[in-house]
Amino acid sequence: MMSSDLLVELLQNLDAPQGRYAELERYHTGAQSLAWISPESRKALGNRLSRMASNIPRLAVSSLTERLRIVGFSDPHAWKLFVDSDTDQLAAQVMADALLYSVGYVLVWSKDGRPVASVESPRQCAVLRDPADRSVIAGVKRYRTKTQTHAYVYLPDRIEHHVANTPGAATAGFELVETLDNPLGVVPLVPIDNGGSEVDDLVPLVDALNKLLVDMMTASEAAGKPRRWIAGLELVERERVDADGNPVLDDDDEPVIDLVSPIDDVNTIQTMISEQSDTKFGQLPASDLSGFKEGVQVIISQIAAVSALPAHYLNPLSSSQVPSADGLRASEASLTARAEQKQLLFGRAWELVGRLLIAVDRSADPTTIPLRVTWGSAATRSVAQEADAAVKLFQSGLLSRRATLARLGFTDDEIEAELDAINDDASAARDIAVGTYMRGQRDAA
């Protein structure tokens, strides 16, 4: 395949899902259009309630992202490079992209002689996979400036830089301006693939929920104020006028007279008076909005089933909220299991990122570097219970001090720092003990 043909194929793969990405982003930011609204209702609402959204998609993505914490690698050097390039802080954004758009990207390369890993947007990047083994065979990143469009093609043996002298180039008009050798032997653009968006299944349910909320707000406009009525009040004659205030004439050029209530709006006035003795005033019973609550609860239950979000996430005011630590763990079991499944799904890609960082640093072959990623616990932690269990395991001799600290969620850097501090404290204590002993010997002599 010629380079130009490969570039076109890569850019087509990049452009194909952009419409879907834009829709998912609207749902993630709560900026989607109202659904299930009839044309008549939409016309009646006008620009009121044009954006009424309960942002469940953002909650679904963030609740998983906050449980996906990389705390180390089996090779401490890989973790050091990972931290030095700030990827430990940016990894959450990549996984949030993967959960929202179905894929996120990390680009590993060298800058000023040191390995760096940068977080890349799926709105700018795409890859081609080998249909036989699903391995990445090519990648592309396209970005635009005010005057040009740049496209980088990442291949196992080289990197090509293409430029088009227009800011809106899609697939045509690119010229190859630079080619760099790729000593890594693999594509340095790593996809963190989720296989699908976590928001896809929520879209129809969120649309239904927002429809109910809009209906409730519209009904509350009418139910928020008491509706009053008047019977037996004599109507008055009033000339009909047009939009400019001019009298409306009939076929005989006579003003059109309407019989209207002498009170313009019975729902806004504070006092009503009538000279007729048989006039009656009254008020209609208030509207009941409880039916909307039942509908919302049905939709919320479906959202919980699809997203694995616990009840206290979706309805914190409900009686189902469990205050105890054990109760929280039990209610979040499904969400925790889903987060652990994502750890397994994303683990291979993050291990490749770590191997590429080492390969760039040591000029090694990344395929020959053994590496495993270490994840933090996806479950909600009770610090007191975790500490008590860890102390018992350490005192019984089942765990070493290092393993105990790792069980408590310490990162590799924190474990090393803590072990050094423990050794320093022990050395200081020995010095004090020796000094006390020697002082006692001198006093005895």
C-alpha positions in Angstrom: 0.0 0.0 0.0 1.4 3.4 -1.0 1.9 5.9 1.8 -0.8 8.3 0.3 -3.3 5.5 0.2 -2.5 4.5 3.8 -2.9 8.1 4.9 -6.3 8.4 3.2 -7.5 5.1 4.8 -6.3 6.3 8.2 -8.0 9.7 7.9 -11.2 8.0 6.8 -11.1 5.8 9.9 -10.6 9.0 11.9 -13.5 10.9 10.4 -16.0 8.0 10.4 -17.0 8.1 14.1 -16.7 11.9 14.6 -20.5 12.4 14.3 -21.1 9.8 16.9 -18.3 11.2 19.1 -20.0 14.7 18.9 -23.3 13.2 20.0 -21.7 11.3 22.9 -20.0 14.5 24.0 -23.3 16.4 24.0 -24.8 13.8 26.3 -21.7 13.8 28.5 -22.0 17.6 28.9 -25.8 17.6 29.2 -26.2 19.7 26.0 -28.3 17.2 24.1 -31.6 18.2 22.5 -34.9 17.3 24.2 -36.3 14.1 22.9 -39.9 12.7 23.0 -41.3 16.3 22.6 -44.1 16.8 20.2 -43.8 19.6 17.7 -46.8 21.4 19.3 -45.2 21.2 22.8 -41.8 22.3 21.4 -43.5 25.3 19.8 -45.4 26.1 23.0 -42.2 25.9 25.1 -40.3 28.3 22.8 -37.0 29.1 24.3 -38.0 28.0 27.8 -36.5 24.8 29.1 -34.5 24.5 26.0 -31.8 22.7 28.0 -33.2 20.5 30.8 -30.9 17.5 31.4 -30.1 15.2 34.3 -26.5 14.5 33.6 -26.4 10.7 34.3 -23.9 10.0 31.5 -21.2 12.1 33.2 -21.9 10.3 36.5 -21.7 6.9 34.8 -18.3 7.7 33.3 -16.8 9.5 36.4 -17.9 6.7 38.8 -15.9 4.2 36.9 -12.9 6.5 36.2 -12.4 7.3 39.9 -12.1 3.5 40.6 -9.4 3.0 37.9 -6.2 4.0 39.6 -2.8 2.8 38.4 -0.5 2.5 41.4 2.6 0.9 39.9 4.3 -1.6 37.6 6.2 -4.8 38.3 9.4 -2.9 37.2 10.0 0.1 39.4 11.9 1.9 36.6 8.7 1.8 34.4 6.8 3.4 37.2 9.5 6.1 37.6 9.3 6.9 33.9 5.5 6.8 34.1 5.5 9.4 36.9 8.2 11.5 35.4 6.1 12.0 32.2 3.0 12.9 34.5 1.1 10.0 33.0 0.0 8.8 36.4 -2.0 12.1 36.7 -3.2 12.0 33.0 -4.2 8.4 32.9 -7.6 9.1 34.3 -8.4 11.4 31.3 -7.4 8.6 28.8 -9.7 6.1 30.5 -12.5 8.6 30.7 -12.1 9.1 26.9 -12.2 5.3 26.5 -15.4 5.0 28.6 -17.1 7.9 26.8 -15.9 7.5 23.2 -15.0 3.8 23.4 -11.3 4.5 22.9 -8.5 6.8 24.3 -4.9 7.1 23.1 -1.4 7.5 24.6 1.5 8.5 22.4 5.0 7.4 23.6 8.1 9.0 22.1 11.3 10.8 23.0 11.7 14.5 23.8 15.0 16.1 24.6 16.5 12.6 25.0 14.0 11.4 27.6 10.9 9.2 27.1 7.5 11.0 27.3 4.0 9.8 27.1 1.2 12.2 26.0 -2.5 11.8 26.2 -4.2 12.1 22.8 -7.8 12.8 22.0 -9.9 10.3 20.0 -11.2 13.3 18.1 -7.7 13.6 16.6 -6.3 10.0 16.5 -7.2 6.7 15.0 -5.4 3.3 14.3 -5.6 0.5 11.9 -5.6 -3.1 13.2 -4.5 -6.4 11.6 -7.7 -8.3 11.2 -5.8 -11.6 11.9 -4.6 -10.8 15.5 -6.0 -7.3 16.2 -2.5 -5.9 16.6 -2.1 -2.2 15.7 -0.3 -1.8 12.3 -0.6 1.9 11.8 -1.8 5.1 13.6 -2.6 8.7 12.7 -2.9 12.0 14.5 -4.4 15.0 12.7 -4.5 18.5 14.0 -5.2 21.9 12.6 -3.6 25.3 12.9 -4.9 28.6 11.6 -3.3 28.1 8.2 -2.4 24.4 7.9 -3.5 20.8 8.7 -0.9 18.4 10.0 -1.1 14.6 9.9 1.4 12.3 11.5 1.4 8.6 10.4 2.9 6.2 12.9 4.2 2.9 11.5 6.4 0.2 13.1 9.5 1.3 11.1 8.9 5.0 10.5 6.9 8.1 11.2 5.7 10.3 8.4 4.7 14.0 8.7 2.2 15.2 6.1 1.1 18.8 5.8 -1.8 20.4 3.9 -1.8 24.2 3.3 -5.4 24.6 4.4 -6.9 24.5 7.9 -9.9 22.3 6.8 -8.2 19.5 5.0 -9.9 16.1 5.5 -8.1 13.5 3.3 -6.8 15.4 0.2 -4.1 18.0 -0.3 -1.5 16.5 2.0 2.2 16.4 1.1 4.9 14.3 2.8 7.4 16.8 4.3 9.4 14.6 6.8 10.1 11.0 7.5 11.7 9.7 10.8 12.9 6.3 11.6 11.1 4.4 14.3 13.6 2.3 16.3 10.9 0.9 18.5 9.6 -1.6 15.9 6.0 -1.1 17.0 3.4 1.7 16.5 4.0 4.2 19.4 0.4 5.3 19.4 -1.4 3.0 21.9 -5.2 2.7 21.9 -6.9 2.2 25.3 -9.9 0.4 23.8 -13.2 -0.1 25.7 -15.0 -1.8 22.9 -18.0 0.6 23.2 -19.2 3.7 25.0 -20.7 3.4 28.5 -23.1 6.1 27.4 -24.7 4.2 24.5 -27.1 2.2 26.6 -28.0 5.2 28.7 -29.1 7.5 25.8 -32.7 6.4 25.5 -33.2 6.1 29.2 -31.7 9.6 29.8 -33.9 11.0 27.1 -37.0 9.5 28.8 -35.9 10.8 32.2 -35.4 14.3 30.8 -38.8 14.2 29.1 -40.5 13.4 32.4 -38.6 16.2 34.1 -39.6 18.7 31.4 -43.2 17.6 31.8 -43.0 18.0 35.5 -41.5 21.5 35.2 -44.2 22.4 32.7 -47.0 21.1 34.9 -45.5 22.9 37.9 -45.8 26.2 36.1 -49.6 25.7 36.1 -49.7 24.0 39.5 -47.4 26.5 41.2 -50.1 29.1 41.6 -53.7 28.5 42.7 -56.3 28.8 40.0 -59.2 31.0 40.9 -62.7 31.4 39.3 -65.5 33.9 39.4 -69.2 33.2 38.7 -72.0 35.7 38.4 -69.8 38.7 37.5 -71.2 40.9 34.7 -69.0 41.0 31.6 -68.0 44.3 30.1 -67.8 45.4 26.4 -64.3 46.1 25.0 -63.2 47.0 21.5 -61.0 44.5 19.8 -57.7 46.0 18.6 -54.9 44.7 16.4 -51.2 44.4 17.2 -50.7 48.2 16.5 -53.5 49.2 18.9 -55.9 50.1 16.1 -59.6 49.1 16.3 -60.6 46.0 14.3 -63.5 46.7 12.0 -66.2 44.3 10.8 -67.7 44.1 7.2 -69.8 47.2 7.9 -66.7 49.2 9.0 -68.0 49.1 12.6 -65.7 48.3 15.5 -65.8 44.8 16.7 -66.9 44.6 20.3 -66.0 41.7 22.6 -67.6 40.7 26.0 -64.7 40.1 28.4 -64.1 39.8 32.1 -63.5 43.1 33.9 -60.6 41.3 35.6 -57.7 40.7 33.3 -56.1 37.8 35.3 -57.8 36.4 38.3 -54.7 34.5 39.3 -52.5 37.5 39.9 -54.8 40.0 41.7 -54.7 40.1 45.5 -58.4 41.4 46.0 -61.5 40.8 44.0 -64.7 42.9 44.5 -68.0 42.7 42.8 -71.1 45.0 43.1 -73.4 42.0 42.2 -74.7 40.2 45.3 -74.9 36.9 43.5 -71.2 36.9 42.4 -69.2 34.0 43.7 -65.4 33.6 44.0 -63.6 30.3 44.4 -60.3 28.5 43.9 -59.6 25.2 42.1 -57.8 22.4 44.0 -54.0 22.3 43.6 -52.6 19.9 41.1 -50.8 16.7 42.2 -47.4 16.1 40.8 -46.7 12.8 42.6 -47.4 10.8 39.4 -44.2 12.2 37.9 -42.2 10.9 40.9 -43.4 7.4 40.2 -42.4 7.7 36.5 -39.0 9.1 37.4 -38.4 6.2 39.8 -39.2 3.6 37.1 -36.6 5.2 34.7 -34.0 5.6 37.5 -34.4 1.8 38.3 -33.7 1.0 34.6 -30.7 3.3 34.6 -29.3 1.6 37.7 -29.7 -1.8 36.1 -27.9 -0.8 32.9 -25.1 1.3 34.4 -24.5 -0.7 37.7 -24.8 2.6 39.6 -25.9 2.0 43.2 -29.1 3.5 44.6 -27.3 6.1 46.7 -25.6 7.5 43.6 -28.8 8.0 41.7 -31.2 8.8 44.5 -29.4 10.0 47.6 -32.6 11.2 49.3 -34.2 7.7 49.1 -34.7 5.4 52.0 -32.5 2.9 50.3 -29.4 4.8 51.2 -27.1 2.6 53.4 -25.0 4.5 55.8 -22.7 1.7 57.0 -19.4 0.8 55.4 -20.4 -2.8 54.8 -23.7 -1.7 53.4 -22.0 0.6 51.0 -19.6 -2.1 49.8 -22.6 -4.5 49.2 -24.6 -1.9 47.3 -21.6 -1.0 45.2 -20.6 -4.6 44.4 -21.8 -4.5 40.8 -20.1 -1.2 40.1 -16.9 -2.5 41.7 -17.0 -5.7 39.6 -17.5 -3.6 36.4 -14.5 -1.4 37.4 -12.4 -4.5 38.0 -13.4 -5.8 34.5 -12.2 -2.5 33.0 -8.9 -2.9 34.8 -8.4 -6.2 33.1 -9.5 -4.7 29.8 -7.2 -1.7 29.9 -4.3 -3.5 31.6 -2.6 -4.8 28.4 -2.6 -1.4 26.8 -1.1 0.3 29.9 1.6 -2.4 30.1 2.5 -1.6 26.5 2.8 2.0 27.4 5.2 1.1 30.3 7.3 -1.2 28.0 7.5 1.6 25.4 8.7 4.1 28.0 11.5 1.6 29.0 12.3 0.9 25.4 12.8 4.6 24.6 14.9 5.1 27.7 17.1 2.0 27.2 17.0 1.7 23.4 15.5 -1.8 23.9 13.0 -3.9 22.1 9.6 -3.4 23.8 8.4 -6.9 22.9 11.1 -8.4 25.1 10.4 -6.4 28.2 8.3 -8.3 30.8 5.9 -5.9 32.7 2.7 -6.1 34.7 0.6 -3.1 35.8 -0.7 -2.8 39.3 -4.1 -1.3 40.0 -5.5 0.2 43.2 -8.5 -1.4 44.8 -11.8 -0.6 42.9 -13.9 -1.1 46.0 -14.9 1.6 48.4 -12.4 1.4 51.2 -12.9 1.6 55.0 -9.6 2.9 56.2 -10.1 1.5 59.7 -11.1 -2.0 58.5 -8.3 -2.1 55.9 -5.7 -1.0 58.4 -6.9 -3.6 61.0 -6.8 -6.4 58.5 -3.3 -5.4 57.2 -1.9 -5.2 60.7 -3.2 -8.7 61.5 -1.8 -10.2 58.3 1.6 -8.5 59.0 1.8 -9.6 62.6 0.9 -13.2 61.7 3.8 -13.3 59.2 1.6 -13.9 56.2 2.6 -10.6 54.6 5.9 -8.7 54.4 6.0 -5.0 55.3 6.2 -4.1 51.6 3.1 -6.3 50.8 1.3 -4.8 53.7 1.8 -1.3 52.5 0.8 -2.3 49.0 -2.4 -3.8 50.4 -3.1 -0.4 52.0 -3.0 1.3 48.6 0.5 2.8 48.8 2.1 3.4 45.4 5.6 2.1 44.7 7.2 5.5 45.4 5.3 5.8 48.7 6.3 2.3 49.7 10.0 3.0 49.0 9.8 6.3 50.9 8.0 4.7 53.9 10.5 1.8 54.1 13.4 4.3 54.0 11.7 6.3 56.8 11.3 3.1 58.8 14.9 2.2 58.4 16.0 5.7 59.4 13.8 5.5 62.5 15.3 2.2 63.4 18.8 3.5 63.0 18.1 6.5 65.1 16.6 4.3 67.8 19.7 2.1 67.8 21.9 5.1 68.1 19.9 6.3 71.1 20.0 2.9 72.7 23.8 2.6 72.3 24.3 6.0 73.6 22.2 5.3 76.7 24.1 2.0 77.3 27.5 3.7 77.0 26.5 6.4 79.4 25.4 3.9 81.9 28.7 2.1 81.6 30.6 5.3 82.3 28.4 6.1 85.3 29.0 2.6 86.7 32.8 2.9 86.4 
